[in-house]
Structures are given as structure tokens and as C-alpha cells.
Amino acid sequence: MSPRLITAIGYAAIILAALVVEFAARRPGSRVPTFAQLVHTVMRERWGRVGMLLVWWWLGFHFLSRS
């Protein structure tokens, strides 16, 4: 298996896990917050907004920049 394939499988596993957690959060009576509720809670504080800015910067830098 090539390193590129392993990386792609890893990202697919992360996305699948996020979807499973989101569906679990949307069940009636679930105590797990949805992704939107989590982001809303994080964005209340200044450190959370700075953290979100850094996450978006990291994603853009790694996936949208050209070498």
C-alpha cells in the first residue's frame, strides 16, 4: 500500500467517524452535541474564534496552496 492511499483512507475514516457522531447526536434524547452546536459554543469565546481562524488557515494552507 502506498503512503498516499493510506493517507486517503485515514481522511475517509475521519469523515466517516464525524458522520457517525453527527447522526448519533441527532437522535432524540441524545446528550452528544451536533457539529453546529459545538461550533456555536466554541465561537462564544475569543480564544475559540482565534482557534477557528487558525483551523481555517491551516486547512487553506494545506489543501488550497500550490507548491
C-alpha positions as CSV (number, residue, x, y, z in Angstrom):
1,M,0.0,0.0,0.0
2,S,1.3,3.4,-0.9
3,P,1.6,6.2,1.6
4,R,-0.9,8.3,-0.5
5,L,-3.5,5.5,-0.3
6,I,-3.0,5.2,3.5
7,T,-3.5,9.0,3.9
8,A,-6.7,8.9,1.8
9,I,-8.1,6.0,3.8
10,G,-7.2,7.9,7.0
11,Y,-9.1,11.0,5.9
12,A,-12.0,8.9,4.8
13,A,-12.1,7.2,8.2
14,I,-12.1,10.6,9.9
15,I,-15.0,11.8,7.7
16,L,-17.0,8.6,8.3
17,A,-16.4,8.9,12.1
18,A,-17.6,12.5,12.0
19,L,-20.8,11.5,10.2
20,V,-21.5,8.7,12.6
21,V,-21.1,11.1,15.6
22,E,-23.4,13.7,13.8
23,F,-26.1,11.1,13.2
24,A,-25.8,9.9,16.8
25,A,-26.1,13.5,18.0
26,R,-29.4,13.9,16.1
27,R,-31.1,11.0,17.8
28,P,-33.9,12.1,20.1
29,G,-32.7,12.4,23.7
30,S,-29.0,12.3,22.7
31,R,-26.6,14.1,25.0
32,V,-24.0,14.4,22.2
33,P,-23.9,17.9,20.7
34,T,-24.3,18.3,17.0
35,F,-21.5,19.9,15.0
36,A,-23.4,23.2,14.7
37,Q,-23.9,23.3,18.5
38,L,-20.3,22.6,19.1
39,V,-19.1,25.4,16.8
40,H,-21.6,27.8,18.3
41,T,-20.3,27.0,21.8
42,V,-16.7,27.4,20.7
43,M,-17.3,30.7,18.9
44,R,-18.7,32.4,22.1
45,E,-15.2,33.0,23.4
46,R,-12.4,35.0,21.9
47,W,-10.0,32.1,22.1
48,G,-12.5,29.9,20.2
49,R,-12.8,32.5,17.4
50,V,-9.0,32.7,17.2
51,G,-8.8,28.9,17.2
52,M,-11.3,28.6,14.4
53,L,-9.4,31.2,12.4
54,L,-6.2,29.1,12.8
55,V,-8.1,25.9,11.7
56,W,-9.4,27.6,8.6
57,W,-5.9,29.0,7.8
58,W,-4.4,25.5,8.3
59,L,-7.0,23.9,6.0
60,G,-6.5,26.5,3.3
61,F,-2.7,26.4,3.6
62,H,-2.5,22.6,3.3
63,F,-5.3,22.0,0.8
64,L,-5.5,25.1,-1.4
65,S,-1.9,26.3,-1.7
66,R,0.3,25.2,-4.5
67,S,3.8,24.0,-4.0
